[in-house]
Structure formats: C-alpha cells, structure tokens
Amino acid sequence: MKKPRGKSGLRPYSSILLDGPGRAPSRAMLYPVGFKKEDFAKPIIGVASTWSNVTPCNMHIDKLALESEAGANAAGGKAIIFNTITISDGISMGTEGMKYSLVSREVIADSIETVVACEGMDGYVAIGGCDKNMPACLMAMARMNRPSVFVYGGTILPGCLTGTDRALDIVSVFEAVGAHANKKISDSELQDIESCAIPGPGSCGGMYTANTMASAIEALGMSLPNSSAQTAISPAKKDDARRAGAAVVNLLKLGIHPRDIMTRKAFENAITVVIALGGSTNAVLHLLAMAQAADVKLSIDDFTRIGKRVPVLADLKPSGKYVMAALVGIGGILPMMRTLLAAGLIHGDCLTVTGKTVAENLASVKPYPAGQDIVRPLDNPIKKDSHLVILYGNLAPEGAVAKISGKEGLTFTGRARVFNSEEAAMKAILAGKIKKADIVVIRYEGPKGGPGMREMLGPTSAIMGQGLGKEVALITDGRFSGGTHGFVVGHITPEASQGGPLALIEEGDTITIDAEKRVITLAVSAKTIAARRKNWKAPKPRYTRGVLAKYAHLVSSATYGAVTDHALKL
C-alpha cells in the first residue's frame, strides 16, 4: 500500500479523512457513533471482529472486541469496532457449502482491507477464531502494512462423555460417523457423542487448523506472547484482547509496521513451530498466502528444507494424545520456542508486535513443568523430521502436501479407487466398498475445479472410524482439515480440472506414496499417460455466476497458496 499524503505521526490516515473545515461532513457522521470533539485528534484504531453465532469458534468474539476497544482507548487511541463474516467448516463439511470455506479467506481479507482503507484507520486489531478468518486477518495486515496486532479467540475446552474420561472434540464426531456406519457404535452412542463433544465457545480443540494457525501467527510475531495458548473463556484471553488494543497504539508510536515483522526469517520461525507442534497441512496453504501478501518469497520447498532439521515434539491430536487445553495448562508454545531458540532452530532477532525481538520475549520464559509428556525434549522427538512432506513425481509435477506422522508407515502402495467428487467417495466408504490396500482418489476438488478446494475430513474420518487408518490411503487435489490423520496426500498440482495427471488415473491403477523419497508415482508408462491425455476433456465450469465463479476465475494454484490476487501481481 502507498504511504498517504497528509499529516504524519500517529494519524497518517485519519488526518486525511478528518482534519480541516472541508472534512466537517466526515466528522459529523462520527459524532452519532460515539466520537467527541477531542477524539478527532486521536489515532483511529479499528477492531476487526469476526463475531457471529454461525459457529462456536467465534460466538464470544464480540466480547473480546470490546476489550480491544477499551485497551486502544485507554492507550490514547479512538477505537471503532467493525465486523466481517465467518463460516463454519465443521457444519458445512462434506456438503456443497464447504466450497465456500477457502473462498471466505479471500472475502474476509478483502473486507478488512476495504473497511480499514475506506475509513482512514491508522492501525487495527483483528480478532479471529476459526480456520480461514485467521490467515485472512494476516493477509489484510500484510497487504495494508498499517500497525496491527492479531488476537486469537482461543481454544475450546474438551467435551466429556458421561461415564468416561475420554476428551471429545468435533473430530470425535466425524470419526463416530465412520464407526456407526461400520456397526461399531449404536444410534444412541452416536447421539451421546454428538450432543456433548462441543461444550461451549472456542476453536476446535486439537492441533487442528485454528490452533495451528494461532501458534504460527504467534511465532511469526504478529500476536502477543501466549495469545495462541489461552482458552476462549478465560481472564487471560480478555487480557490478551485488551493489551492488543494498547499494543497497536504503541506500534504507531514506535513506527513498526507488519512488514517489519513479517519477514522471511519470521515465516521460517512460523514453519518451524508448526512442524514441532505436528500442525495442520492447511498451514502450508495459509503461510504461502500470507507471505505472498507480505511480498516475502516463500515456496513449498521451504517446508522441505526446514522440515529436514526440525522434529515433531508435541503429542497433540489428531495424530497424538492431547488437546490444546492441555498445552495451555503447561505454558503454551513459549517454553518450546525457547528450546528451539537455544538449539538454533528459530531466529531470535525477528521483531514482534511487542516492539521487542523473539529472543527478548523468550528471555524470562520458564521451562515446562517436570514430568509433563505433552511436549517432548529435542533428544526424544515423536518424529525426527517434519510430518508435513512435500511430494513430487509423475502424479504431482508441481507438488503435493502429505501429512505423515510415521504411525501409518512411510510408504504406501495400493490400487486406485477413483471418484470425481467427495460425495461419491464418501458414499463408497460408508457402504463398506473401500478395502485394505485401496488408495482413494478424490479429484476435481481443487481451487478451480471444486471450486473452492474442499477439506476431506468426512472421508478421512470415516476411514479412521472404520479401523482402516493404516490400511487405506487417500489422495486429492482438495485439501484436509487439521483434524485429518492417516496416510493422506492433498494439494496435488496441477489439479485435475486443469489437466493434471490426477485426471488421468483409472480405476485399479497402482500408485505409490513414498514419504522418504518424497515422491508420489502412478505406475503407468509415459506413453499410456499421453494416450489418456489425448482422450481427456476438461469439465465445464460448475459455477458461472457469483462468488464461486469469480473465485474459480481468479484463484492461483495451491502451490502458490490458492490466492486470488496472485495473477494481478504479474
């Protein structure tokens, strides 16, 4: 964004909008919403709230927005709260509605940029609580480069099934669907699980996409220390929101902008923390998109480079044992970051929204309590290198993202079971038609082909629920929920709708996924592939009007973060 012409100091944007006799109409519009004469001399601090009752992830954020408003006002700013949309993956998963999920990331980023720019806000807080609105907030911050701080809405507490000590979350329900289809649990048992898995406000409880992205954003330096590791309904989270409002005013005084913080080294820190936590494959997509917005050169190959030296340390769901609330209880990610810093695995000289460096923020952090087994020491990792594996090969010439915890093994060879939509695959899985050594192929679900790159939590959870997690693999040009586990490969590029090799797989073909060699291979000759390509016809667009049509027209490959302004920069 270009620097504005007008007064500098703490009011570089609002002064243009509000100062002088000619701007009297602008000031007149603000008196009814709570401005007093003296407020026009203060910097305007926006508070971008993603509140709605659409989802428990965001149902409490209106209260956090009031805390940020109070913090900004007390620090000498004048806050204005405004809203943007959010959607719920958990509700729309497995339906046509899920096609709007990734699309919403772009809509949210665009809407925050629109309000902040139009209303002359000098800085802002953005509060997110679900998968897509979080990276969207950061994309807007990076684009606009106005002093800003992100606040995570916080994690949910685990649900509890009466008479058991089992910690439940939304993935427990998805997996229960598979178990129910396989006659492992009854109708009443399924009802019991669904009715108590989500006990209140907050984001999904494992190291799924929301908690992954909150941790990545904290490691990036764009939220206050420990923002990622607080429960949604807690005094700590209210304090975090209040201090964020004050922090934006402080950033204005210090002249620190998001792109001063969101550097390449900071993104490397974020990747490192995501790997150490065993985080979601969506982090690849979102960090690429955020870096693109910040004009930072980052590629999928950086995940391989960093992943070779960074181990998985945290035993968190979906592949592990614990929920995020357990990590909150032992101090969050800060002690782990200090360990990584001491080992030379993260950069300590990166600036953060506190005005201090990563190393300065971590200097007084205490180690984890003795005896805890949630985060392992570096010399006893869960996996010695990254669980996020970037694959290439004749099935993914432009790359794919695998989530390999090691518990499923490191290689898988099987026969292709080909489906042209998620619904078709799900129907076959629930009908018991998927067997040991099958590789479920779900195609035409990419950013353009879907459109919208739906998450495959339904199919992967059904496979796990049927006890086939180690016996069946799944590959797709769609993506995965952070709650997905098992032998899975997504983000396959080029996507099927663009003529990628995924479109040329036939039922019964042999496919090999090799996480050690980092390849995904279709055991068909180049001559046969060429012959199949001759007979292939591109499908007609599924949508020709509206937001999905616009998204399909503009969106880039998943390899570049599936952003809608990528082409505009060329």
Solvent accessible surface area in square Angstrom, and as a share of the most:
residue,aa,sasa,rsa
1,M,105,0.47
2,K,189,0.80
3,K,180,0.76
4,P,41,0.26
5,R,222,0.81
6,G,59,0.56
7,K,124,0.53
8,S,96,0.62
9,G,57,0.55
10,L,61,0.31
11,R,29,0.10
12,P,27,0.17
13,Y,33,0.13
14,S,0,0.00
15,S,4,0.03
16,I,79,0.40
17,L,44,0.22
18,L,2,0.01
19,D,38,0.20
20,G,37,0.36
21,P,123,0.78
22,G,62,0.60
23,R,92,0.34
24,A,46,0.36
25,P,92,0.58
26,S,23,0.15
27,R,53,0.20
28,A,58,0.45
29,M,147,0.66
30,L,28,0.14
31,Y,106,0.40
32,P,110,0.69
33,V,104,0.60
34,G,44,0.43
35,F,8,0.03
36,K,128,0.54
37,K,163,0.69
38,E,104,0.47
39,D,11,0.05
40,F,17,0.07
41,A,78,0.60
42,K,65,0.28
43,P,7,0.04
44,I,1,0.01
45,I,0,0.00
46,G,0,0.00
47,V,0,0.00
48,A,0,0.00
49,S,1,0.01
50,T,0,0.00
51,W,87,0.31
52,S,20,0.13
53,N,116,0.60
54,V,74,0.43
55,T,5,0.03
56,P,45,0.28
57,C,8,0.05
58,N,0,0.00
59,M,81,0.36
60,H,13,0.06
61,I,0,0.00
62,D,45,0.24
63,K,119,0.50
64,L,5,0.02
65,A,1,0.01
66,L,96,0.48
67,E,36,0.16
68,S,0,0.00
69,E,47,0.21
70,A,33,0.26
71,G,3,0.03
72,A,0,0.00
73,N,57,0.29
74,A,91,0.70
75,A,31,0.24
76,G,36,0.34
77,G,1,0.01
78,K,29,0.12
79,A,4,0.03
80,I,39,0.20
81,I,60,0.31
82,F,25,0.10
83,N,79,0.40
84,T,14,0.08
85,I,86,0.44
86,T,10,0.06
87,I,45,0.23
88,S,11,0.07
89,D,9,0.05
90,G,32,0.31
91,I,125,0.64
92,S,23,0.15
93,M,18,0.08
94,G,29,0.28
95,T,67,0.39
96,E,78,0.35
97,G,34,0.33
98,M,0,0.00
99,K,4,0.02
100,Y,86,0.33
101,S,1,0.01
102,L,0,0.00
103,V,4,0.02
104,S,4,0.03
105,R,0,0.00
106,E,7,0.03
107,V,54,0.31
108,I,1,0.01
109,A,0,0.00
110,D,64,0.33
111,S,33,0.21
112,I,0,0.00
113,E,44,0.20
114,T,85,0.49
115,V,41,0.24
116,V,0,0.00
117,A,42,0.32
118,C,86,0.52
119,E,73,0.33
120,G,6,0.06
121,M,1,0.00
122,D,0,0.00
123,G,0,0.00
124,Y,0,0.00
125,V,0,0.00
126,A,0,0.00
127,I,0,0.00
128,G,0,0.00
129,G,0,0.00
130,C,10,0.06
131,D,16,0.08
132,K,4,0.02
133,N,1,0.01
134,M,0,0.00
135,P,0,0.00
136,A,0,0.00
137,C,0,0.00
138,L,0,0.00
139,M,1,0.00
140,A,0,0.00
141,M,0,0.00
142,A,0,0.00
143,R,30,0.11
144,M,1,0.01
145,N,43,0.22
146,R,12,0.04
147,P,3,0.02
148,S,1,0.01
149,V,0,0.00
150,F,1,0.00
151,V,0,0.00
152,Y,1,0.01
153,G,0,0.00
154,G,0,0.00
155,T,0,0.00
156,I,7,0.03
157,L,99,0.49
158,P,47,0.30
159,G,3,0.03
160,C,81,0.49
161,L,34,0.17
162,T,133,0.77
163,G,83,0.80
164,T,64,0.37
165,D,144,0.75
166,R,110,0.40
167,A,36,0.28
168,L,1,0.00
169,D,4,0.02
170,I,33,0.17
171,V,8,0.04
172,S,8,0.05
173,V,25,0.14
174,F,31,0.13
175,E,43,0.19
176,A,6,0.04
177,V,54,0.31
178,G,0,0.00
179,A,14,0.11
180,H,58,0.26
181,A,35,0.27
182,N,62,0.32
183,K,179,0.76
184,K,113,0.48
185,I,38,0.19
186,S,52,0.34
187,D,106,0.55
188,S,72,0.46
189,E,82,0.37
190,L,33,0.17
191,Q,95,0.42
192,D,70,0.36
193,I,8,0.04
194,E,94,0.42
195,S,76,0.49
196,C,35,0.21
197,A,1,0.01
198,I,67,0.34
199,P,77,0.49
200,G,22,0.21
201,P,35,0.22
202,G,1,0.01
203,S,0,0.00
204,C,38,0.23
205,G,2,0.02
206,G,0,0.00
207,M,0,0.00
208,Y,10,0.04
209,T,1,0.01
210,A,2,0.01
211,N,0,0.00
212,T,1,0.00
213,M,0,0.00
214,A,2,0.01
215,S,0,0.00
216,A,0,0.00
217,I,1,0.00
218,E,10,0.05
219,A,1,0.00
220,L,1,0.01
221,G,1,0.01
222,M,0,0.00
223,S,4,0.03
224,L,7,0.04
225,P,37,0.23
226,N,45,0.23
227,S,0,0.00
228,S,1,0.00
229,A,2,0.01
230,Q,11,0.05
231,T,22,0.13
232,A,4,0.03
233,I,114,0.58
234,S,23,0.15
235,P,116,0.73
236,A,48,0.38
237,K,0,0.00
238,K,105,0.45
239,D,67,0.35
240,D,1,0.01
241,A,0,0.00
242,R,106,0.39
243,R,98,0.36
244,A,0,0.00
245,G,0,0.00
246,A,37,0.28
247,A,13,0.10
248,V,0,0.00
249,V,3,0.01
250,N,58,0.30
251,L,1,0.01
252,L,15,0.07
253,K,123,0.52
254,L,97,0.48
255,G,43,0.41
256,I,19,0.10
257,H,62,0.28
258,P,2,0.01
259,R,78,0.28
260,D,68,0.35
261,I,2,0.01
262,M,1,0.00
263,T,52,0.30
264,R,92,0.34
265,K,79,0.34
266,A,0,0.00
267,F,0,0.00
268,E,17,0.08
269,N,0,0.00
270,A,0,0.00
271,I,0,0.00
272,T,1,0.00
273,V,0,0.00
274,V,1,0.00
275,I,0,0.00
276,A,0,0.00
277,L,2,0.01
278,G,15,0.15
279,G,0,0.00
280,S,0,0.00
281,T,1,0.01
282,N,0,0.00
283,A,0,0.00
284,V,1,0.00
285,L,0,0.00
286,H,0,0.00
287,L,0,0.00
288,L,7,0.03
289,A,0,0.00
290,M,0,0.00
291,A,1,0.01
292,Q,24,0.10
293,A,8,0.06
294,A,5,0.04
295,D,86,0.44
296,V,22,0.13
297,K,179,0.76
298,L,25,0.13
299,S,49,0.32
300,I,9,0.05
301,D,73,0.38
302,D,12,0.06
303,F,1,0.00
304,T,23,0.13
305,R,101,0.37
306,I,0,0.00
307,G,2,0.02
308,K,127,0.54
309,R,101,0.37
310,V,0,0.00
311,P,11,0.07
312,V,10,0.05
313,L,2,0.01
314,A,5,0.04
315,D,27,0.14
316,L,9,0.04
317,K,40,0.17
318,P,14,0.09
319,S,33,0.21
320,G,19,0.18
321,K,130,0.55
322,Y,45,0.17
323,V,13,0.07
324,M,0,0.00
325,A,20,0.15
326,A,29,0.23
327,L,0,0.00
328,V,36,0.21
329,G,66,0.64
330,I,28,0.14
331,G,31,0.29
332,G,0,0.00
333,I,0,0.00
334,L,24,0.12
335,P,10,0.06
336,M,2,0.01
337,M,7,0.03
338,R,100,0.36
339,T,59,0.34
340,L,0,0.00
341,L,45,0.22
342,A,92,0.71
343,A,51,0.40
344,G,56,0.54
345,L,25,0.13
346,I,9,0.05
347,H,54,0.24
348,G,14,0.14
349,D,91,0.47
350,C,9,0.05
351,L,50,0.25
352,T,6,0.04
353,V,0,0.00
354,T,37,0.22
355,G,23,0.23
356,K,111,0.47
357,T,35,0.20
358,V,4,0.03
359,A,40,0.31
360,E,98,0.44
361,N,29,0.15
362,L,3,0.01
363,A,68,0.53
364,S,100,0.65
365,V,22,0.13
366,K,164,0.69
367,P,116,0.73
368,Y,36,0.14
369,P,72,0.45
370,A,109,0.84
371,G,82,0.79
372,Q,46,0.21
373,D,80,0.41
374,I,13,0.06
375,V,7,0.04
376,R,89,0.32
377,P,76,0.48
378,L,54,0.27
379,D,127,0.66
380,N,79,0.41
381,P,37,0.23
382,I,49,0.25
383,K,27,0.11
384,K,158,0.67
385,D,28,0.15
386,S,7,0.05
387,H,6,0.03
388,L,2,0.01
389,V,6,0.03
390,I,2,0.01
391,L,0,0.00
392,Y,77,0.29
393,G,26,0.25
394,N,59,0.30
395,L,0,0.00
396,A,0,0.00
397,P,72,0.45
398,E,79,0.35
399,G,1,0.01
400,A,1,0.01
401,V,3,0.02
402,A,0,0.00
403,K,8,0.03
404,I,0,0.00
405,S,16,0.10
406,G,32,0.31
407,K,108,0.46
408,E,26,0.12
409,G,31,0.30
410,L,65,0.32
411,T,71,0.41
412,F,23,0.10
413,T,78,0.46
414,G,8,0.08
415,R,104,0.38
416,A,0,0.00
417,R,52,0.19
418,V,26,0.15
419,F,28,0.12
420,N,79,0.40
421,S,26,0.17
422,E,3,0.01
423,E,75,0.33
424,A,44,0.34
425,A,0,0.00
426,M,42,0.19
427,K,157,0.67
428,A,10,0.08
429,I,0,0.00
430,L,60,0.30
431,A,64,0.49
432,G,32,0.30
433,K,119,0.51
434,I,4,0.02
435,K,116,0.49
436,K,137,0.58
437,A,35,0.27
438,D,1,0.00
439,I,0,0.00
440,V,0,0.00
441,V,0,0.00
442,I,0,0.00
443,R,27,0.10
444,Y,24,0.09
445,E,0,0.00
446,G,0,0.00
447,P,2,0.01
448,K,61,0.26
449,G,11,0.11
450,G,0,0.00
451,P,3,0.02
452,G,0,0.00
453,M,0,0.00
454,R,2,0.01
455,E,1,0.00
456,M,0,0.00
457,L,4,0.02
458,G,5,0.04
459,P,0,0.00
460,T,4,0.02
461,S,3,0.02
462,A,1,0.00
463,I,8,0.04
464,M,49,0.22
465,G,11,0.11
466,Q,16,0.07
467,G,49,0.47
468,L,34,0.17
469,G,8,0.07
470,K,134,0.57
471,E,58,0.26
472,V,3,0.02
473,A,1,0.01
474,L,1,0.01
475,I,0,0.00
476,T,0,0.00
477,D,1,0.01
478,G,0,0.00
479,R,0,0.00
480,F,1,0.00
481,S,10,0.07
482,G,0,0.00
483,G,1,0.01
484,T,1,0.01
485,H,35,0.16
486,G,4,0.03
487,F,3,0.01
488,V,4,0.02
489,V,0,0.00
490,G,0,0.00
491,H,6,0.03
492,I,1,0.00
493,T,4,0.02
494,P,34,0.21
495,E,11,0.05
496,A,0,0.00
497,S,13,0.08
498,Q,102,0.45
499,G,8,0.08
500,G,1,0.01
501,P,11,0.07
502,L,0,0.00
503,A,8,0.06
504,L,6,0.03
505,I,2,0.01
506,E,90,0.40
507,E,103,0.46
508,G,45,0.43
509,D,18,0.09
510,T,58,0.34
511,I,0,0.00
512,T,44,0.25
513,I,0,0.00
514,D,17,0.09
515,A,9,0.07
516,E,121,0.54
517,K,151,0.64
518,R,56,0.20
519,V,49,0.28
520,I,0,0.00
521,T,50,0.29
522,L,3,0.02
523,A,70,0.54
524,V,27,0.16
525,S,63,0.40
526,A,83,0.64
527,K,171,0.73
528,T,54,0.31
529,I,24,0.12
530,A,59,0.46
531,A,53,0.41
532,R,41,0.15
533,R,102,0.37
534,K,183,0.78
535,N,127,0.65
536,W,62,0.22
537,K,174,0.74
538,A,67,0.52
539,P,63,0.40
540,K,180,0.76
541,P,104,0.66
542,R,107,0.39
543,Y,61,0.23
544,T,110,0.64
545,R,204,0.74
546,G,45,0.43
547,V,55,0.32
548,L,2,0.01
549,A,19,0.15
550,K,129,0.55
551,Y,7,0.03
552,A,24,0.18
553,H,150,0.67
554,L,72,0.36
555,V,4,0.02
556,S,14,0.09
557,S,35,0.22
558,A,4,0.03
559,T,21,0.12
560,Y,112,0.43
561,G,0,0.00
562,A,0,0.00
563,V,0,0.00
564,T,16,0.10
565,D,33,0.17
566,H,46,0.20
567,A,59,0.45
568,L,132,0.65
569,K,108,0.46
570,L,173,0.86
